[in-house]
């Protein structure tokens, strides 16, 4: 194997003067990459659009991914524009043939570098790997790998039986991680030092990878930014109903048919764009304040599968985590200070939602509480509102309404994940509370915090001239440098503060340990501050409400 490694590195070295033409031999065939330059004039290599799986088309639609076939000619992997089908948008670059990885690294390195694998978000229905460029990571001596995975109906349609078990998007991710284990050394990456990280649905995806024992040894660390498998939006209980209703948009026989095999055969035969349009039609049909996806579950999302040979998960997530049936690796996870600001940018819509919640208090109750009695559900809704408004109408407290939606969508589940996971592996927690111009957040409500969902990603990813932060406040630039140091040091050492650093204000990041009643974390604001008990007041209230149910057989939390 080491001879192959030396040959691969020699190939890169021989390409030093070619700048735009780097040819690398992989087990499946040769690929051609390119050289690029960061804003700081740092040269790096890029291989974009490298197949990690066979195109999931025809009979492979709705099936677990298969390894790619070999190719004879040199494959052009200098750029990638293809995206997996997006449910809420349409463009000419959408394709089912989309299962590719992009590999970036400091040019011509001879040492085996830590590898950071980013899984994009987008609610399991949108997003693509090429939107997350490596420039800032290159400057920190790590490799970055980004991946595409099937989205929407293509990745998450399920009949909740053995015919279409579901979770193919998660299975795509796992095959990509296996491809990285098998191939990254050829690019100069260390397969024994892989950290997966993701944001939003990408973060939940990383968390799901921690639940599958086939993921053992595929990575050695995880960074979860604003999402977990416990998040209520990251799971779907009605997948079979959604699958048949979606098929009925294309063939009315499925309005009454309950035949999973017939549905599979039909949906494998339809044009991909027609299936994509039907999935979007379902999404548009179901949107209401009663079933807000970010609060109660994305329509196209992971499921608990029936047992089958390709199953990814067959038991409830909460129970698996509580029992320690997880892949145990050091994990850094956290939230922004007010996640749901970004989903409530229109005050008029927020006002309407608050009024609807006041009229239907049962709508604010998480479905994972499993309360079916209408009176009991309304009573629980009243107690939930009490946590935020002291019993006054949501409509008179829009900031508190945002706080409620942030907590029920993100805060509660991510903190609970950290509490439980910390019993089995080193766990570090943060809240990103720095409200800077670089975060591009401009939504504010009195009574709510200031930093919304995804603002942290603007400090981590950019490309070329877009990386020039000189036009932003100096403190924004400091925060960017801090985040990048924290993230990349974690990838290198499985510890966000392996040594004291002036940039990180000489803090030593505490691990989460709740045995003595504490929950220490780092608040990433204008300064780095070690604090105790994130979102303490409302989180304790939620814990009390869940404990009052008298059971703990939850799926999400």
N, C-alpha and C positions, 0 to 999 in steps of 0.2 A: 504494500500500500504506500509506503514512504517513497518508493521510487516514483509512483504516480504523483505524489505530492510535489516532489522536486521537479518533475517534468512540468506540472501545471504552473509552478512558480517560474520555471525557466521560460515557459511560453509567455507569461506576463512580462518578464524582464526583456525578452527579445522584442516585445511590442513597444518598448519605451519610446522609441522615436517615431512610431507610427501614429500616435495620438488618437486616431479615429478608428483603428482597426486592431482589435484584440481577439484572437481566436483561442478558444479553450476547448479541450477534449473532455466531454462528459461520458459516462457509461452509455447513454442513449445516442450520442453523436456529438458533432462539433457545434459550437455556438460562437457567434461573432458579437462582441460587445463594443463599447466606445469609452473613450476617456473624456472627462469633463473637469471643470475647474470651479471651485467654490469662490465666493466673493473675496475670501482672504487669499486667493490664488493657490489654494491647495488642490493638487490634482487627485482625482479619484477615478475608479473604473465603475462602469454601469453595465449590467446585463439585464435588460428589461424584456419581459414576455417569454421567460423560459418555461416550457411545459412541465408541470409536475404530475399531470394526470391526462388520461385520454379524454378527448372531447366528450362530454356527457350528453350525447345526442342520440336520437332514434331510440333503440331499445335500452340505452343507458340513461335516458331521462328518468328521473325519480329513483335512480339506483345509486348505491354507494360508488364512490369514484374508483376508477381502475388506473393502474400505472400507465404511463405513456408508452407508445410504441417507439422503436428506434427510428432514426432518420438518416439518410445517406448524405445529402448535401449539407454544407455549412448553414446553420439556421441563423437568420438575421434576428438578433436580440438586442439591437441598438436602441430601440424605442418601443413603447407599448401605448396604445390608445384604446384597446378593446376593454369593454366593461361587461360584467355580467348583467343580465336583464334587470332593469330598475323598475320597480312597481309604480313609483309616483312621477317618473319623468321618462321621456322617450328621446333617443337620438340615434344617429346612424352607426355609432360604435358599439351598440348593444349586440351581444352574441351569446349563444350557449357555449360556444368554444371559447371559454374565458378563464380556464383554470391554469393560471400562470403565476410564477414568482418573479420578483425583481430583486437583484442582488447588487449591493453597492459596497465598496470598500476603499480605504486609502490605497492609492495606486502603488503597486510594486512592493508591498510590504513582504518581509520574509518571516515575520513572526505570526503565529496563529492568534488571531484577534477574537475577543468576545463578540458574540453575534446577538443582535437585538432583532426580534421578529415582530413586526407590527401588524396587528389585525384591525382593519378599519371598522368604524361604526357605520350607522345609517339605519338603525331600526330593523336590521335584517332584511331590508327591502331596497336600500340605496347604498351608494358608496363604491369606491374603487381604489385599488392599490396605488395608482399613479398619482393620486392627489397628495401623497405624503413623501416628500423628497428628502434626501439624506444629508444635505449640505452641512447642517449644524452638528450632526452626529459624527460625520467624517472628521471634524476638527477635534474630536475626543477619542480618537483611536479605537473605534468600534466599527463593526460592519452592521449595515442595516439591510434587512430583508423585508419586503412587503408582499402581500399575497392577495389574490382574488379568490373569492369563494361564491358559490351559488346563492342567490338571494330570492326573496319573495316566494312565489309558488314553486319555482325551480329548485330552490334549496330547502324549503320548509313545508311544502304541502304534505299532508299525512292523512291516511284513512284510518289511522290508529289501530291497524291490524298488521298482519305479516305481508300484505300486498304492497302497500306503500307505507312503511314504518315511519318515515320522516327523518329529520335531522341531517339531511345530506350536506347542508352547508357546514355543519360541525365536522362531519366526516371528511369533507374537502380540506378543512383546516388541518385536521390530524394527518392526512396524507401529505400535505405540504410540509408539515413538521418532520415527517419521516424522510421526505426528499431532502430536507436540509441536513438531517443527520447523515444521510448517505453521500451527500455531494458537497457540502460547504467547505470541507478541507481542500477541495480542488481550487477554491477561490481564496484560500488563505485564512479561512475561518476555523474556529475551534469548536468542534461538535460537542465537546464536553463543557462548554460555557455558553449555553444558549439561554437567553431570557425572552419570554414572550411578553408582549405588552399590547394594550389596546385601549380604546376610549369608547364609552357608551356601549353600544351593542358589541363592539370589538372587545371591550373590557369583559362584558358578560360571556363572550365567546371564550376568552382566555380562562375565565372561571370555570366554564363548562369543561374545558380541557383538563382541569384539575380533578374532575369527577370520573374520568375514564382511565382505568388502570393500564390500558395500552399506551397511555401517554408517559408512563414511567420511563425515564432516561431520554425522553425527547427534548426536555428542557430542564434547566437547573434553577430557574427563578421566574417570577411573574410580577408584572406591574399592572394593577387594575385601576383604571381611571374612570370613575363614575359608572360603575355597573358590575353586577354579579348575577349568578343564576338565581339568587333569591329576589332580585328586583322583579316587581309584579309585571312589568312590561316584557320581561325576557322569557315568558312561558305562555303557552296556549293550551287551554283545556278543551276547546271546542273545535279542534282541528278537523275532525271528520265532517261535522256540519259545514264548516267553511269550504272544505274540498268539494263536497257535492253541490253546494250552492254555486260555487265558482264554475264547476263543470256545466251546471244547468244554464248558465248564461250562453254557453256554446251549443248545448244540446238539451232540449227541454225534457228528454226522457229521464234525465237525472233529477228532475223535480220530484219524481216518485221512486226511481230506482235506488236500491241499496246495495248494488253489486259492485264491490271494490275492484274486482278483476276487470269488469266491463269499463269502469271509470279509468283504470290504468291504461287499458288498450286504447280507449278513445283519446285520452289526453296525450298519450305518446304519439298519436297520429296527427294532432292539430299543429298548425303553424305556430312557431314560438311567439310571434308577435300577437297572435290571437289569444294565446294563453295569458300572455302578459297583460293584455287589455282586459281580459276577464278578471284577473286578479286585482287590477286597479278599480274595476267597476265594483267589486265586492267592497274594497276599501272605502269607496265613496258612498256606497249604500249604507254602510253601518255606522258612519261617523255621527256621534251624538254625545251629549254631556253625560249620559248614563253609562256609556261604555267607552270613555276616553282611553285610547290605547296606551298612552304613556302612564296612565293610572292603573289600568286593569289588564293589559296584555296585548301586545302586538298580534295582529291577525296571522301574520306569517312569522312564526317563532318556533323555537325548540319545543319538543314534546317529550313526555315519558313514553317510550316505545314498549310494545309487546316484545317478548323475547324472540329474537331472530339472530341469525348468524352474523349479521352486520350491525347489531344493535349498538348504539352509542351510550344510551342511558335507559334503564328499565325500572328505576326506583325514584321516589321523590327526592328532590335535591336537598331539602332541609334535613331529612333523615340521614342521608348519606354523609352530609357535613357534620351533623351532630355526633354521628357514630365514628367519625374519623376515617370513613371509607373514601379517602381523597389521595391525590398525589401530593406528597408533602415536600414542598420546596419553599425557600424564603420568599416572602411576598410583601410587596409594597402596594398599598391600596388607599384610596381616598375619594374625596368629593370636592366640588367647588362649593363656595359658601351658600349659594342660592341657586341650585341647579335649574329650577323650572322657570327662571326669568325668561329664558330664550323661548319657551313655549307659551309665554303669556305677554308677548310684545304689544298686543293690541288691547288697550284698556277697556274698550267697549265690549270685546269678546269676553275678557276676564270678568267684567261686570255681569254679563249675561250668565256666565257659568256660575258665578257666586250666587246669583239669584236662584238659579236652577237647583243648586245644592241646598239652599235654604228651604226651598219648597219640597225637595225630595232628599231628605237627610240620609236615606238608605243608599243613595248614590255615592256617598263619600266612603262607604265601608269597603275595605279591600276584599275581593272575592276569596282570597286565601283564608279569610276568617271562617268561611264555610257556614255563614248564617243564612238560612233559607226562610225562616219565619219573618214575615214582613214587620211585625211589631218589634221583635227583638232587633232586627236590623236597623230600624229607625232609631231605636233607643241607643244602639251602639253609635250611629251617626251623630246623635246629639252629644254623646260623650266625647267623640272625636272633635267636634266643633268646640266643645268646652276647652280643650287643650290650647286652642289658638285664639279664641275671641271672648273667653269667659262667658260663653252662652249667647253673646250678641250675634246678629246676622253676619254671615260672611260678606254680604253685599255692602256692609258698612265698614269692612276691614279688608280691603283688597290686598294690602301687603301681607296680612295674616293668611289670606287665601293662597297667595303664592307660597308662603312658608309651608302650609299644609300640603300643597301639591309637590313641593320639593321633597318634603320628608317622606310622603307616601310613595313617591316614585323612586327615590334614590337613597336619601339619608338613612332611613330605618334599616333597609336591607343591607347596605354596605357596612354600616356599623355592626350589625348582627353577624355578618359574614366574618368580619375581623375578630369579633369576640370568640366565635366558635372555632375558627381556623387557628387562632393563636394557641389553642390547646395542643396542636399537633405539629406546628412548624413556626419558625421565626416570622413574625408579622409586624410590619411597620405601617402606621396610619398617618394620614395628613388631611388637612383641609386647605384648599387653595383659595385664599381670601384677598389676594392682591388685585385691586381694581385699577388696572392700567389701560392706557389707550391701545397698547399692543394687543390686548385681549379682544378688542372690537366689540365690547359689550356696551350697549347704550340704553338698557331697559332698567328703570328704577321705580320702586314703589316704597312709600313710607311704611316703615315697620318690617321691611324685608332686608336681607343682606344684599350685597351688590354684585357678586360675581356668578355668572350663569354658566350653564352647561357648555362645554367645548371651549371656553375661553383659554384654558390652559394649553390647548393644542397649538394655539398661535405662537406660543413661546418656544415650541419644540420643532416645528416644521416650517421650512421655506425653501426657496430655490433661487439661485442666481442673485440678481439685483433685488429681488423681494426680501433677501436676507439683510439688506441694509436697514438697520434700525436707528441710524443716526438722526432721523427726523422725529424719533419718539423720545419721551423724557428719559433722562439718564437712569432713573430708578427702574424703568421698564427694562432697560438693557441689563441692569444688574440682576433683575428677577429672571430674565432669560438665561443668563449665565448660571445662575443658581440651579434652576430647574434642570438644565442640561447636565450639570455636574452631578446632581443628585441621581438623575435617571441613569447616566452612564456609569457612575461609580457603583450603583446597585448592580448593573449588568456585569461589571468587572469583579466585584467582591461580594455580591449578595448582601450588601450592607450599604445604606444610603450615605453614611458618614463613617467610612473605614478609618479615617484619620481626621484630626481636627484641621479645619481650613478657615482662613480669614474670610474667604468668599462666603462660606456657610456660617460665619460668625461664631466659629469654634464650638458649635453645638455637638453633642453626641446624641444621636437619635435613639430614643428609648424603644424597646420592643413592647408590643402590646402584651400585657399580662393582667388579667382581671381577678386573679386568685385572692388578692387582698382588697378588692373593691375599687381598684384604680383602673384607668384606661388612658394612658399617656399617649399623646400624639404631637405632631408638629404642625403649627399653624403657619402656612406660607403666606405671609402678608408682606408689608413693607419690610418687616424684620422676620426672622425665623424665631418662633417662640414655642417652647415646650409647654403644653397645656394638659389639663386633665378633663376627661369626660366630654367628648364632642357632642354638641347639640343636646346638652344634658337634660334640660327641662322637658322638652317635648319627647325626647327619646325615652326617658323614664316613664312618661305618661303612656306611650305606646306599649312599652313592655308590660305595664300593669294591665292594659286592656287585653293584650294577647293572653296573658296569664289567667285572666278572668274567664276565658273560654273553657278552661278545664281540660284541654288536650294540647298536644304538640305535634300532631301528625300533619304538618304543613307541607306544601310544596314550595311556594315562595313565602316571603315574610315582609 
